[in-house]
Structures are given as structure tokens and as C-alpha cells.
Amino acid sequence: GLLVSFSVTGDCSIDGNTVSIVGAGSCTVTASQEGDDNYHAATPIDRTFTIDKATPTVTLTTSTASAAYGDSVTFTATVTSPAGSPTGTVSFSATSPTLHSFCGMQPLSSVNGVQTATCTITTALPANVTAYTIAADYNGDSNFNNAVDTESQTITKRELTVTGRTANDKTFDGNTSVTFTGTAELSGVIGNDDVTLGGSPTFAFATNSVGDNKAINQTGNYTLSGTDASNYTLTQPTYTADITASVLTATITADAKIYDGTDEAIINGCSFTDGLVAGHDNITCILPPGTGSPSRVRSTFNNKNVGTGKAITAITGITIGGPDASKYSFSGGAATGSGSGSDGIITRAELRIVPESNQSKVYSNDASTDPTLTYNFTGF
């Protein structure tokens, strides 16, 4: 038989008898027979067919299925087809529950031989109780149809905290009141979002007892307001502070004594003055053990001289007792004091003049016979 040859025009190519599609559009195949010595050439025959665009597969993924408002989330769309490599752009949007467009049209680029478009957002999607449906729309090109894939994305409210305020330590005063240093302010707001801290909570120590890192109770809450407040949730602050023991001042008293040439003072009692809190004063002042024989708590007056209200030298070893003792401290266990009334008094010693014996005479008007009288002092 005679040989027939084929040629093509349009969006196709030919190799031998095999026609390959090179793009969407149309392809015309022409069959020709040139004849020979015995036959005239045949009239060429054309056959034209349409080449439709291929529909690619779009696969959308998210870097995290659940993110807090303001966190970075990256959406990646890959566009594949056995018919070749799609080109063009991908549009990203949230189609539900509310339409949000973001990132614009991102170009496809080849990543490890795969056509990929990416979109990274931070605050493009408001926080929402319902998960968003994210769509990646491939916009097609001359050879490929549009295609779309969707992915679920949860955007939760971003947590804000209250900073800038510190609870102050205090000395035991019998109540639970607490004071603060600084001003409360929000921490964690994204960019220039319109979010304002409000509310007027009050605070008090959980108990009035002495202790470190004591819990502070809050009544009422801080609140959020502003056009962007719905994207945030507020964690209420937690405060602690110390209540330290009230420092007491102790006073000692001493027995009154008769001048004996020494400054020794015998302590007969002690009491606490400065630092006591009304209603929490059920305490006792306990003297240290006595010394010497007989056993006495001993100190000294400021000097040995006669006087009243005399200053008494400090002693150590005094302690606090009683049901409220834990609320107080007594630095060093030392106390000074001065007497009042019968305390802290050195009185004068009594001296006596005693004539010596055997000093007498028989009555006479003769003064020359008077004896020389002598005497002694006692009581030193």
C-alpha cells in the first residue's frame, strides 16, 4: 500500500504516529498520501478536536489547627496534576462563619518539584467560638481550570495578664488590709489593638496572721473593653505578700533597795509597751532564769548613788509568751528600764552614832574633871 503521513497544528505535537497534547485549546491532525508512479496523490484529510483544560488537585494544610489570636499561622496550598505543572496564583480566604480575605493572590512556585503557594497570618482572623473554614482557590491558567480545597482553622482568644502592680509587705496590725505599689496595666496586647483594662477589684490578705508569701484574696474582677476586646481573655492576677511580726519594746523594773555602795539591781518584772496591737495583746513578758545565790535576775543601776526613777541596764534573754506571742518579735531579747514608784529607787542608808562605854564622872562643878566623850558611827 501507499504510505500515509501525519502532521499536526495547534496545541499538540506529533512523533511518528503518536500525537501529544501540549496545552488546552485544539489540535488538527492532517493525514496526507503523496501518490506514486501509479497513483495520484490523495486529498489530505483533516481531523480537529478540542483539548479541554485539566482540573488540578489543590491540597490545603495549616501549620497549626488551633491557634490563639495573634499567633502566626501558615497556610500552604499545593496544586498538582498528572497533566503537568499548573502556574498562576492561589487566593486564600475564610469562607465561614464570616468571609475574610487575606494574603491576596499568592504566586505558585516550585518547591521540590511541587507547585506551592503559602500564606502566613497573625491577626487577619478574629477569635471565634466556631472554627473557620479556610479556602485556597487556585485561579487557573491557560491549561488548568480553577480548583479549591478547604481546611478547618480554630482561632481562640489570646490570653492577657495584668502586670505593673506589686503587693506590699506589712507589719502585723491585726487586720487583712493590703496596699500596692505601681499601676495595673495589660500585658500581651497585639500591636495597636484597641483594648483597655477596667474594673475596680478590691484585695485583702486571706488571714491577718504573720507569715511569708501569704495569699491575697480578690473581690471583683478586672475587665476588658475596646473594639478589639473580643479577641482576648483576661487572666486575673494573683498576689502574695508577707506579714511580719510586730516588733515590741520591753521595759524592766527593779526592786527598791537601801544604799549599799553597789549598783546591783534585782529585776522584779518586765512588760511590753510599743508595738502591741489592740485586741491581739494576750501576751506575757517572761524574764530569763536567775543567777547567783539566792537566785535572782540581776542587772545594774546607772550608778550606785541614792535616787529615784533610776535607769536600769539592759538584760538579755527575755522571751514572749501567751496566745498572741506568734504575732510579735522581740529583737535580741534585751530590755532596758527605769523605775517608777517604788521601783528603781536607792534610798539613803540609816547611820547611828553610838557613844563608847565607860565615859562617866561624879557630879562636880569642876569642868576640868569632865571626861572626853568619844563615839562611833554604825550603818556603813
LOKOL-649010 format. One record per residue: residue in one letter; x, y, z of N, C-alpha, C in turn. Coordinates in steps of 0.2 Angstrom, whole numbers, padded with zeros to 4 digits, always signed. Each point is the difference from the previous one (the first is absolute). Last residue first. Example, Ala and Ser with C-alpha at 12.3 -4.5 7.8 and 13.67 -1.06 7.14 Angstrom:
<sites>
S+0064-0011+0035+0004+0006+0001-0004+0005+0003/A+0002-0028+0000-0004+0006+0000+0004+0006+0000/
</sites>
This chain:
<sites>
F+0137+0259+0790+0003+0000-0006+0000-0007-0003/G-0009+0006+0022-0005+0000-0006+0004+0000-0007/T+0008+0010+0026-0002-0006-0003-0005+0001-0006/F+0020+0015+0016-0005+0000-0005-0002-0008-0002/N+0012+0011+0024+0001-0003-0006-0007+0000-0005/Y+0014+0015+0023-0006-0004-0003+0002-0004-0006/T+0009+0015+0025+0001-0002-0007-0006-0005-0002/L+0008+0021+0020-0005-0005-0003+0002-0002-0007/T+0014+0009+0022-0001+0001-0007-0004-0005-0003/P-0003+0009+0026+0004-0005-0004-0001+0002-0008/D+0000+0016+0023-0004-0003-0005+0004-0004-0004/T+0008+0014+0018-0001-0007+0001-0004-0003-0005/S+0004+0023+0001+0006-0003-0002+0000-0008+0001/A-0018+0016+0006+0000-0002-0007+0006-0004-0002/D-0012+0003+0024+0006+0001-0003+0000-0003-0007/N-0018+0000+0016+0000+0006-0004+0007+0001-0003/S-0012-0024+0005+0005+0005+0003-0001+0006-0005/Y-0008-0028+0003-0002+0007-0001+0005+0004+0003/V+0009-0022-0009-0004+0002+0006-0002+0007-0001/K+0005-0015-0022+0003+0003+0006-0005+0001+0005/S+0005-0015-0025-0004+0003+0005+0004+0004+0005/Q+0001-0018-0021+0002+0007-0001-0005+0003+0005/N+0002-0024-0007+0004+0002+0005+0002+0008+0000/S-0008-0011-0024-0002-0002+0007+0005+0003+0005/E-0006+0011-0025+0004-0006+0003-0002+0000+0008/P-0018+0009-0019+0006+0002+0005+0003-0006+0002/V-0013+0003-0023+0000-0004+0006+0006+0002+0004/I-0017+0007-0023+0006+0002+0004+0000-0003+0007/R-0010-0007-0026-0001+0001+0007+0006+0003+0004/L-0013-0002-0027+0006+0000+0004-0002+0001+0007/E-0013-0009-0024-0001+0003+0007+0007-0001+0004/A-0005+0002-0028+0002-0004+0005-0001+0003+0007/R-0013+0007-0023+0006+0002+0004+0000-0006+0005/T-0011-0006-0023-0001+0004+0005+0006+0001+0005/I-0007-0007-0027+0005-0001+0005-0001+0005+0006/I-0016-0010-0022+0002+0005+0005+0005-0003+0005/G-0014-0010-0019+0006+0004-0002+0002+0005+0005/D-0024-0008+0004+0005-0003-0004+0005+0005-0002/S-0020+0005+0012+0005-0003+0004+0005-0004-0004/G-0012+0018-0013-0003-0002+0006+0006-0003+0005/S+0008-0002-0023-0005+0005+0002-0003-0002+0006/G+0024-0006-0016-0005-0001+0005-0005+0006+0000/S+0012-0010-0022+0002+0005+0005-0006-0001+0005/G+0013-0015-0022-0006+0003+0004+0002+0005+0005/T+0006-0019-0023+0002+0005+0005-0006+0003+0004/A+0007-0024-0016-0005+0005+0003+0004+0005+0004/A+0002-0023-0019+0003+0005+0005-0005+0005+0001/G+0000-0018-0017-0002-0002+0007+0003+0004+0006/G+0002+0000-0026+0005-0001+0005-0002-0002+0007/S-0019+0010-0014+0007-0001-0003+0005+0000+0005/F-0025-0007-0002+0003+0004+0005+0007-0001-0002/S-0026-0004-0012+0007-0002+0001+0003+0005+0005/Y-0027-0010-0007+0005+0005+0002+0007-0003-0001/K-0020-0012-0003-0002+0006-0004+0006+0006+0001/S-0002-0022+0012+0002-0001-0007-0001+0006-0005/A-0008-0001+0023+0007+0001+0000+0003-0001-0007/D-0023-0001+0011+0001+0004-0005+0008+0001-0002/P-0009-0014+0019-0003-0002-0007+0001+0004-0006/G+0018-0002+0021-0007+0002-0001-0003-0002-0007/G+0027+0009+0008-0005-0006+0001-0007+0002-0001/I+0028+0008-0005-0007+0002+0000-0004-0007+0001/T+0026+0008+0009-0004-0003-0005-0007+0002+0001/I+0027+0007+0008-0007+0001+0001-0004-0003-0006/G+0025+0002+0003-0004-0006+0001-0007+0000+0002/T+0019+0020+0005-0002-0004-0006-0003-0007+0003/I+0003+0027+0009+0002-0007+0001-0003-0003-0006/A+0007+0027+0007-0003-0005-0004+0002-0007+0003/T+0001+0021+0017+0004-0003-0006-0004-0005-0003/I-0011+0020+0013+0002-0006+0001+0003-0003-0006/A-0006+0025+0013+0000-0004-0006+0003-0006+0002/K-0014+0014+0018+0007-0001-0003+0000-0004-0006/G-0017+0011+0017-0001+0000-0008+0007-0002-0003/T+0005+0010+0023-0006-0003-0002-0001+0000-0008/G+0022+0000+0020-0004+0004-0005-0007-0004-0002/V+0028-0002+0011-0007+0001+0002-0004+0003-0005/N+0022-0012-0008-0002+0005+0004-0007+0000+0002/K+0015-0014-0015-0001-0002+0007-0004+0005+0004/N-0002-0002-0027+0005+0001+0004-0002-0002+0007/N-0013-0005-0019+0005+0004-0003+0006+0002+0004/F-0012-0023+0006-0002+0007-0001+0005+0004-0003/T-0002-0027-0004+0003+0005+0004-0004+0007-0001/S-0006-0029+0000+0002+0005-0004+0004+0006+0004/R-0013-0027+0002+0005+0005+0003+0001+0005-0006/V-0017-0021+0010+0002+0004-0006+0003+0006+0002/R+0002-0021+0017-0004+0006-0002+0002+0002-0007/S+0004-0020+0021-0001+0001-0007-0004+0006-0002/P+0015-0001+0023-0006-0003-0003-0001+0002-0008/S+0018-0003-0001-0003-0002+0005-0002+0005+0005/G+0005-0002-0029+0002+0001+0007-0004-0003+0005/T-0012+0006-0023+0007-0003+0002+0001+0002+0007/G-0024-0004-0017+0004+0004+0005+0007-0003+0000/P-0016-0002-0022+0001-0003+0006+0005+0005+0005/P-0015+0013-0018+0005-0006+0000+0001-0003+0007/L-0024+0013-0007+0007+0001+0002+0005-0006-0001/I-0024+0007-0012+0003-0005+0004+0007+0002+0001/C-0025+0011-0007+0007+0001-0001+0003-0004+0005/T-0024-0003-0014+0003+0001+0007+0008+0001-0002/I-0026+0003-0014+0007-0003+0001+0003+0002+0007/N-0022+0005-0016+0000-0005+0005+0007-0003+0001/D-0010+0018-0015+0005+0001+0005+0000-0004+0005/H-0014+0006-0020+0005-0005-0001+0006+0000+0005/G-0018+0016-0001-0004-0006-0001+0005-0006-0002/A+0012+0023-0003-0006-0001+0004-0004-0006-0002/V+0026+0002-0003-0006+0002-0004-0006-0002+0004/L+0028+0007+0006-0006-0004+0001-0006+0002-0004/G+0022+0011+0001-0001-0005-0005-0006-0005+0001/D+0013+0015+0020-0001+0001-0007+0000-0006-0004/T+0001-0006+0023-0003+0006-0001-0001+0001-0008/F+0005-0021+0020+0000+0003-0007-0004+0006-0001/S+0013-0011+0024-0006+0001-0004+0001+0002-0007/C+0012-0011+0025+0000+0003-0006-0006+0000-0004/G+0013-0004+0027-0005-0001-0005+0002+0003-0007/N+0014-0001+0020-0006-0003+0003-0006-0001-0005/I+0029+0003+0004-0005+0002-0005-0007-0004+0003/I+0023+0011+0012-0004-0006+0000-0006+0001-0004/A+0025+0013+0000-0007+0001+0000-0003-0007+0000/E+0025+0013+0007-0004-0006-0002-0008+0001+0000/D+0021+0015+0005-0005+0001-0005-0005-0006-0002/T+0014+0007+0025+0001-0003-0007-0006+0002-0005/G+0002+0007+0024+0007+0001-0003+0001-0003-0007/D-0020+0001+0014+0004-0005+0002+0007+0001-0003/Y-0027+0011+0004+0007+0001-0002+0005-0005+0003/I-0025-0007-0002+0004+0005+0004+0007+0000-0003/K-0021-0007-0016+0004-0002+0005+0003+0006+0004/A-0021-0010-0019+0003+0006+0004+0005-0003+0005/D-0005-0014-0023-0002+0001+0007+0003+0007+0003/A-0005-0002-0027+0004-0003+0006-0002+0001+0006/T-0008-0002-0028-0001+0004+0006+0005-0004+0005/I-0003+0002-0029+0001-0004+0006-0001+0005+0006/T-0009-0001-0027+0002+0004+0006+0001-0005+0006/A-0002-0002-0030-0001-0002+0007+0003+0004+0005/T-0010+0000-0027+0004+0003+0005-0001-0002+0007/L-0006-0012-0026-0002+0003+0006+0006+0003+0004/V-0009-0006-0027+0006+0000+0005-0002+0004+0006/S-0015-0015-0018+0001+0006+0003+0006+0000+0005/A-0001-0017-0022-0002+0001+0008+0001+0007+0002/T-0006-0005-0026+0006-0002+0005-0003+0002+0007/I-0010-0007-0025-0002+0004+0006+0005-0002+0005/D+0001-0001-0029+0001-0002+0007-0003+0004+0005/A-0009-0007-0026+0005+0005+0004+0001-0003+0007/T-0012-0005-0027+0002-0002+0006+0004+0005+0003/Y-0019-0004-0022+0005+0004+0004+0002-0004+0006/T-0011-0002-0027+0000-0003+0007+0006+0003+0004/P-0018+0007-0022+0006-0001+0003+0000-0003+0006/Q-0016-0005-0022+0000+0005+0006+0007-0001+0004/T-0006-0003-0027+0002-0004+0006+0001+0004+0006/L-0014+0003-0024+0005+0003+0005+0000-0005+0006/T-0005+0000-0029-0002-0002+0007+0005+0003+0005/Y-0007+0007-0028+0005-0002+0006-0004-0002+0006/N-0008+0009-0022+0005-0005-0002+0004-0002+0006/S-0018+0016+0002-0002-0007-0001+0005-0005-0003/A+0004+0024+0003+0000-0004+0007-0002-0007-0001/D+0003+0020-0016+0003-0006-0001+0000-0005+0006/T-0010+0022+0000-0002-0003-0006+0003-0007-0001/G-0003+0009+0025+0004+0003-0006-0003-0004-0006/S+0004-0007+0028-0005+0003-0005+0004+0003-0006/L+0001-0018+0024+0003+0003-0006-0005+0003-0004/T+0005-0005+0028-0004-0002-0006+0004+0003-0006/Y+0003-0009+0028+0002+0005-0005-0004-0002-0006/N-0011-0007+0023+0005-0001-0005+0002+0006-0004/G-0010-0008+0027-0001+0003-0007+0005-0001-0004/T+0008-0005+0022-0007+0001-0001-0001+0004-0006/Q+0022-0016+0011-0003+0006-0005-0007-0001+0000/N+0022-0008+0018-0007-0001-0004-0002+0006-0004/I+0025-0010+0009-0004+0006+0000-0007-0002-0004/A+0021-0015+0013-0005+0001-0005-0004+0006+0001/K+0026-0003+0009-0007-0001+0002-0005+0001-0006/N+0026-0001+0005-0004-0001-0006-0007-0002+0001/D+0012+0000+0023+0003+0001-0006-0004-0002-0006/G-0008+0007+0026+0002-0005-0004+0003+0003-0007/V-0017+0006+0024+0006+0001-0003+0002-0006-0004/S-0026+0007+0002+0006-0003+0004+0006+0001-0003/N-0024+0005-0007+0005+0006+0003+0006-0003+0003/T-0014-0010-0022+0000+0000+0007+0004+0005+0003/A-0004-0001-0023-0005-0005+0002-0001+0000+0007/F+0007+0023-0012+0003-0006+0002-0005-0005+0002/A-0008+0018-0017+0002-0001+0007+0004-0006+0001/F-0012+0018-0021+0005-0005+0002+0000+0000+0008/T-0017+0008-0023+0003+0002+0007+0004-0006+0002/P-0008+0010-0026+0000-0005+0005+0003+0003+0007/S-0010+0010-0023+0003+0003+0007+0000-0005+0005/G-0001+0004-0030-0002-0003+0006+0003+0002+0007/G+0010+0000-0027-0005+0003+0005-0001-0004+0006/L+0017+0004-0024-0001-0004+0006-0005+0004+0005/T+0002-0001-0028+0002+0004+0006-0002-0004+0006/V+0005-0001-0029-0002-0004+0006+0002+0004+0006/D+0003+0001-0028-0004+0004+0005-0002-0004+0006/D+0022-0004-0017-0007-0002+0002-0003+0004+0005/N+0023+0000-0012-0004+0006+0003-0007-0002+0001/G+0018-0019+0001+0001+0006-0004-0004+0006+0004/I-0006-0021+0012+0004-0001-0007-0001+0007-0003/V+0000-0007+0027-0004+0002-0005+0004+0001-0007/G+0008-0007+0023-0002-0005-0005-0004+0002-0006/S+0000+0010+0026+0006-0003-0004-0003-0005-0005/L-0010+0023+0016-0001-0006-0004+0007-0002-0003/E-0003+0013+0024-0001+0002-0007+0000-0007-0004/A+0000+0014+0026-0002-0006-0004+0000+0002-0007/T+0016+0012+0018-0007+0001-0003-0001-0006-0004/G+0016+0005+0024+0000+0000-0008-0007+0000-0002/T+0004-0009+0024+0005+0005-0003-0001-0001-0008/F-0017-0006+0023+0003-0002-0006+0005+0006-0002/T-0014-0011+0024+0001+0006-0005+0005-0003-0006/V-0019-0011+0020+0006+0000-0004+0001+0006-0004/S-0015-0012+0023+0001+0005-0005+0007-0001-0003/T-0011-0012+0019+0002-0003-0007+0001+0005-0005/N+0003+0002+0028-0005+0000-0005+0003-0003-0006/G+0013+0003+0020-0006-0003+0003-0006+0000-0006/D+0024+0007-0001-0004+0005+0003-0007-0002+0002/F+0027-0008-0009-0006-0002+0003-0004+0006+0003/T+0017+0005-0020+0001-0002+0007-0007-0002+0003/K+0006-0001-0027-0002+0004+0005+0002-0003+0007/D+0004+0000-0030+0000-0003+0007-0002+0005+0005/N-0009+0002-0025+0005+0002+0005+0000-0004+0006/A-0007-0004-0028-0002+0000+0007+0005+0002+0005/T-0001+0006-0027+0003-0004+0005-0003+0001+0007/R-0003+0005-0029-0002+0001+0007+0003-0005+0005/G+0002+0001-0025+0002+0007+0003-0002+0001+0007/T-0013-0018-0018+0007+0001+0003+0000+0007+0003/V-0018-0020-0011+0001+0007+0003+0006+0000+0004/T-0008-0015-0023+0001+0000+0007+0001+0008+0003/L-0012-0016-0023+0004+0006+0003+0001-0001+0007/E-0006-0017-0022+0000+0001+0007+0004+0006+0002/R-0014-0006-0023+0007+0000+0002-0001+0002+0008/K-0018-0014-0015+0001+0006+0002+0007+0000+0003/T-0005-0016-0020-0002+0001+0007+0002+0007+0002/I-0004-0014-0024+0004+0005+0003-0003+0002+0007/T+0000-0022-0020-0002+0003+0006+0004+0006+0003/Q-0005-0014-0025+0005+0004+0004-0004+0003+0006/S-0002-0019-0022-0003+0003+0006+0005+0003+0004/E-0001-0004-0028+0003-0002+0006-0004+0003+0006/T-0002-0004-0029-0001+0003+0006+0003-0003+0006/D+0002+0003-0029+0000-0004+0005-0001+0004+0006/V-0002+0002-0029+0000+0003+0007+0000-0006+0005/A+0003+0009-0029-0001-0005+0005+0001+0003+0007/N-0001+0007-0029+0000+0002+0007-0001-0007+0004/N+0010-0005-0023-0006+0003+0002+0001+0003+0008/F+0019-0003-0021-0003-0003+0006-0006+0004+0003/N+0015+0006-0019-0001-0007-0001-0004-0004+0006/S+0006+0024-0001-0003-0001-0007-0001-0008-0001/D-0002+0007+0025+0004+0004-0005-0002-0003-0007/G-0009+0002+0028+0001-0003-0006+0005+0003-0005/N-0007+0003+0025-0003+0004-0005+0001-0002-0007/Y-0002-0011+0026+0005+0001-0006-0004+0003-0006/D-0005+0001+0027-0002+0000-0007+0005+0000-0005/A-0005-0007+0027+0006+0002-0004-0003-0001-0007/A-0012+0004+0026+0000-0002-0007+0007+0002-0004/I-0011-0005+0027+0005+0004-0004+0000-0003-0007/T-0017+0001+0022+0001-0004-0006+0005+0004-0004/Y-0004+0002+0028+0000+0003-0007+0001-0006-0005/A-0010-0003+0026+0006-0001-0005-0001+0004-0007/T-0012+0008+0023-0001-0005-0005+0006+0000-0005/V-0001+0016+0018-0002-0007+0003-0001-0005-0005/N+0017+0021-0003-0007-0002-0001-0001-0007+0003/A+0019+0023-0005-0002-0006+0004-0008-0002-0001/P+0012+0013-0020-0002+0001+0007-0001-0006+0004/L+0017+0004-0022-0007-0004+0002-0001+0002+0008/A+0019+0009-0011-0005+0001-0005-0006-0003+0002/T+0022+0002+0012-0006+0003+0002-0006+0000-0005/T+0021-0012-0005+0000+0001+0007-0007+0002+0003/I+0011-0014-0024-0004+0005+0003+0001+0001+0007/T+0010-0011-0026+0001+0000+0008-0004+0006+0003/C+0001-0017-0024-0003+0006+0003+0001+0000+0008/T+0009-0013-0026-0001+0001+0007-0003+0006+0002/A+0003-0019-0022-0001+0007+0002-0001+0000+0008/T+0011-0018-0021-0002+0002+0007-0001+0007+0000/Q+0006-0023-0017-0002+0007+0000-0004+0002+0006/V+0021-0018-0003-0008+0000+0001-0002+0008+0000/G+0023-0009-0002-0003-0003-0005-0008+0001+0000/N+0015+0008+0017+0001-0007-0001-0004-0003-0005/V-0008+0022+0001+0004-0002+0007+0001-0008-0001/S-0008+0022-0016+0002-0007+0000+0004-0001+0006/S-0020+0019-0003+0007-0001-0001+0002-0007+0001/L-0023+0019-0003+0003-0007+0001+0007+0000-0002/P-0013+0022+0010+0002-0004-0006+0002-0007+0002/Q-0019+0016+0012+0007-0002+0001+0002-0005-0006/M-0020+0020+0007+0002-0006-0005+0007-0001+0001/G-0011+0011+0021-0001+0001-0007+0001-0006-0004/C+0000+0003+0025+0006-0002-0004+0000+0002-0007/F-0024-0002+0013+0007+0002+0002+0005-0003-0004/S-0029+0003+0005+0006-0001-0005+0006+0003+0003/H-0025-0009+0010+0006+0004+0001+0005-0002-0005/L-0027-0005+0008+0005+0001-0005+0005+0005+0002/T-0014-0016+0017+0000+0007-0003+0005+0000-0005/P-0003-0020+0012-0007+0002+0000+0000+0007-0003/S+0012-0011-0015-0005-0001+0006+0004+0000+0006/T+0012+0004-0020-0007+0000-0003-0006-0001+0005/A+0027+0009-0002-0004-0003+0005-0007+0000-0003/S+0023+0001-0015-0005+0004+0003-0003-0005+0005/F+0020+0003-0021-0001-0003+0006-0006+0004+0004/S+0011-0005-0027-0003+0005+0005-0002-0004+0006/V+0019-0004-0021-0005-0003+0005-0003+0005+0004/T+0013-0001-0026+0000+0002+0007-0006-0004+0003/G+0017-0006-0022-0005+0005+0001+0000+0001+0008/T+0005-0023-0015+0003+0006+0001-0005+0005+0002/P+0004-0029-0002-0004+0006+0000+0004+0006+0001/S+0008-0024-0010+0001+0005+0006-0004+0006-0001/G-0006-0025-0011+0006+0005+0000+0000+0004+0006/A-0016-0018-0004+0001+0003-0007+0006+0004+0000/P-0008-0011+0020+0004-0005-0004+0001+0003-0007/S-0003+0015+0022-0004-0003-0005+0005-0004-0004/T-0002+0018+0024+0003-0005-0004-0005-0003-0006/V+0006+0020+0021-0005-0001-0006+0004-0005-0004/T+0000+0009+0027+0004-0003-0005-0005-0002-0006/A+0001+0018+0023-0004-0003-0005+0005-0003-0005/T+0000+0009+0027+0004-0002-0006-0005-0004-0005/F+0001+0019+0023-0004-0005-0004+0004-0001-0006/T+0006+0009+0026+0002-0001-0007-0005-0005-0003/V+0001+0017+0023-0003-0006-0003+0002+0000-0007/S+0006+0013+0025+0001+0000-0007-0002-0007-0002/D-0011+0014+0020+0005-0004-0001+0001-0001-0008/G-0017+0014+0010+0006+0003+0000+0006-0005-0001/Y-0022-0010+0009+0000+0006-0003+0007+0004+0000/A+0000-0026+0003-0003+0006+0004+0001+0006-0005/A-0003-0026-0008+0005+0005+0001-0004+0005+0004/S-0002-0026-0012-0003+0004+0005+0005+0005+0002/A+0006-0015-0016-0008+0000-0001-0003+0004+0005/T+0025+0003-0012-0003-0002+0006-0008+0000+0000/S+0013+0003-0020+0006-0002+0005-0003-0002+0007/T-0014-0004-0023+0002+0005+0005+0005-0002+0004/T-0009-0007-0027+0001-0002+0007+0002+0006+0004/L-0012-0009-0025+0001+0006+0005+0002-0003+0006/T-0001-0008-0028+0000-0002+0007+0002+0005+0005/V-0010-0004-0027+0003+0005+0005-0001-0004+0007/T+0000-0008-0027-0001-0002+0007+0003+0005+0004/P-0008+0004-0027+0005-0003+0005-0003-0002+0006/T-0009+0001-0026-0002+0002+0007+0005-0003+0005/A+0002+0006-0028+0000-0005+0005-0002+0004+0007/K-0008+0008-0026+0004+0001+0006+0000-0006+0005/D-0006-0005-0026-0003+0003+0006+0006+0001+0005/I-0001-0003-0027+0004-0002+0006-0003+0004+0006/T-0010-0008-0026+0001+0005+0005+0004-0003+0006/F+0001-0006-0027-0004-0002+0006+0002+0005+0005/T+0001-0007-0029+0001+0005+0006-0004-0002+0006/R+0010-0010-0025-0004-0001+0005+0002+0005+0006/D+0003-0003-0029+0002+0003+0006-0005-0003+0006/I+0011-0008-0026-0006+0000+0005+0002+0003+0007/P+0010+0000-0028+0001+0000+0007-0007+0000+0004/T+0002-0010-0025-0001+0006+0003+0001+0000+0008/A+0015-0015-0017-0007+0000+0003-0001+0007+0003/A+0016-0007-0022+0000+0002+0007-0007+0000+0003/H+0004-0015-0021+0001+0007+0001+0000+0001+0008/Y+0010-0023-0013-0006+0004+0004+0001+0007+0001/N+0016-0015-0010-0006-0003-0002-0006+0004+0002/D+0023+0005+0006-0001+0000-0007-0006-0003-0003/D-0003+0010+0024+0006-0003-0003+0000+0000-0008/G-0012+0013+0025-0001-0004-0007+0007-0003-0001/E-0006+0013+0020+0003+0004-0005-0001-0004-0007/Q-0014+0003+0024+0003-0006-0004+0002+0003-0006/S-0008+0009+0027+0002+0001-0007+0003-0006-0003/A-0015+0011+0023+0003-0006-0003+0001+0001-0007/T-0002+0016+0023-0001+0000-0007+0003-0007-0002/V-0010+0013+0024+0004-0006-0003-0001+0000-0008/T-0004+0019+0022-0002-0003-0007+0005-0004-0003/C-0009+0011+0025+0006-0003-0003-0003-0003-0007/S-0005+0019+0022-0002-0005-0005+0006-0002-0003/G-0003+0009+0025-0002+0004-0006-0003-0005-0005/A+0018-0002+0023-0007+0001-0002-0001+0004-0006/G+0023-0013+0002-0003+0005+0003-0008+0000-0002/V+0017-0016-0007+0004+0004+0003-0003+0006+0004/I-0004-0027-0010-0003+0006+0001+0005+0005+0004/S+0005-0020-0019+0000+0002+0007-0003+0006+0001/V+0001-0022-0018-0002+0007+0001+0001+0001+0007/T+0010-0019-0018-0002+0001+0007-0001+0008+0001/N+0010-0014-0019-0008+0000+0000-0003+0002+0007/G+0023+0009-0005-0002-0006-0004-0007+0000-0001/D+0004+0017+0015+0006-0003-0001-0002-0007-0003/I-0011+0026+0006-0001-0006-0003+0007-0003+0000/S-0016+0020+0013+0006-0001-0003-0001-0007-0003/C-0016+0022+0009+0002-0007+0001+0006-0001-0004/D-0017+0019+0001+0003-0001+0006+0002-0008+0001/G-0002+0011-0025-0003+0001+0006+0003-0001+0006/T+0002-0014-0023+0001+0007+0001-0004+0001+0007/V+0012-0022-0015-0004+0003+0005+0001+0008+0000/S+0004-0025-0017+0002+0007+0003-0005+0003+0004/F+0007-0025-0014-0004+0004+0005+0004+0006+0002/S-0001-0020-0022+0004+0004+0005-0005+0004+0004/V+0000-0024-0016-0003+0006+0003+0004+0003+0005/L+0005-0019-0022+0001+0003+0007-0004+0006+0001/L-0007-0021-0016+0004+0006+0000+0000+0003+0007/G-0001-0027-0006-0004+0006+0000+0004+0006+0000/
</sites>
